[in-house]
């Protein structure tokens, strides 16, 4: 069985995290509100696709996640900068832990009218 759906283009890693220093002086990276919102939206889209197709989240087994990127413009972008946020957002729907996700960038191009990431998931 193959699960297919599209999500909006995620913010890059550079725009997904901000540095935060707690009261004890410990510095950590935390998700920005924009990244949290995107992650929640992507999770809902994936869950809806899984429900429609009967996809059952495999527990403890590898899945291949193929990605096609459709950028909003011709600015230089690196698809790898989108992997972390995307992989985290699909946990619990496409796989139980993103360590089982084998992400594959298939292609990228520009689609000014409908920028998106097309996702295809199947068991390895």
N, C-alpha and C positions, 0 to 999 in steps of 0.2 A: 504494500500500500504506500502511496505517495501523498504527502500533504503539501498543498500549494496555496500561497497567499501573497499579498503585497502589503508592505508597510511604508509609511513616509520615510524619507531619508533621515537617518538619525544624526544628531549632532556628533561631531568628531570627539575623540577622547580629549582633545585640547579644550573643547567647550563643554564637556560633560562634568568635569570635576573642578572643585575649588579647594584651595588649601585652607585648613581650619586648625587653629591652635586652641586647645582646651585650657581650662584653668590651671592644670598642672604643667603646662608648657609643652605638652605632647602635640606634635603636628601630624595631621592626617588629611587625606583627600576625601571629600564628601561630594555626593552628586549634587549638581545644581538643580534648581526647580524645573528648569526647561528639560533637563535629562530625565528627571523623575517622571514628568508628565509624558514625555515621549515613550519611556519604558512601559508605563501603565497602558498607554494607547496600543502599543505594539503587542503587549500581552493579551489584551482584549481581542484584538484582531486575530491573533493566532488561535486563541481559545474558541472563537466563533467558527473559524475554518475547521478546527479539529472536531467540534460538535457537529457541523454540517456533514463532514466526511466519515465520521466514525473513527477517527484516529485515536488510538489509545497510547498514552505516554509510556514508552518502554522504560522499564526499570533496570538500571545497571547494564545497559547494552549500548553500543555505539550507533550513532546515526550520522548520515552524510547530509550536510546542509549546503545546498548550492545557492549561490547568491548572484543576482544580476542587478547592477547598479545603474540607475537612470538619473543622472545629475541634473540640477536645475539650470546650470550654465557651464561654460567651458573653463571655469577656474580649475587650477590644478588641485586634484584631490587624491587621497590615498584610501582605497577601500579598507585597508587593514585598520585604519583609525576608527572604523565603525564596528569592528568585530566585538569588542568587549561589551558595549552597551546592548547590541543586538543579541549576542549569546546569552547574556544575563536575563534579558526580557523574555526569552523563549523557554526558560526553565519552568518545569512543572507542566508544560503543555507539550512541547516537542521532545523533551528528554527530561529526566529527573535532575540532572546536574550537568552544567555546561562542560565538564571534563569529558563527557561522552560525545560531544558534538565535534565532528570533523568538518570545519568550515572550508568551503571551496569557492573562491571568486571565479565565476564563469566568464563574465564580460562586464564592460561598462560603456556607457554612451551618454549623450545629452538628450533629455526630453524636457523642454522648457514648459510644456503644458501640463505634464503630470510627472514630476520627479518622484521617484519611489525606489524601493528595493524589492525585487521579486524573490521570494524564498520558496525553495523546494526541499522538502525533508523526506528522507526514506531510511529505513533500517539498513545498516551496513551488512 
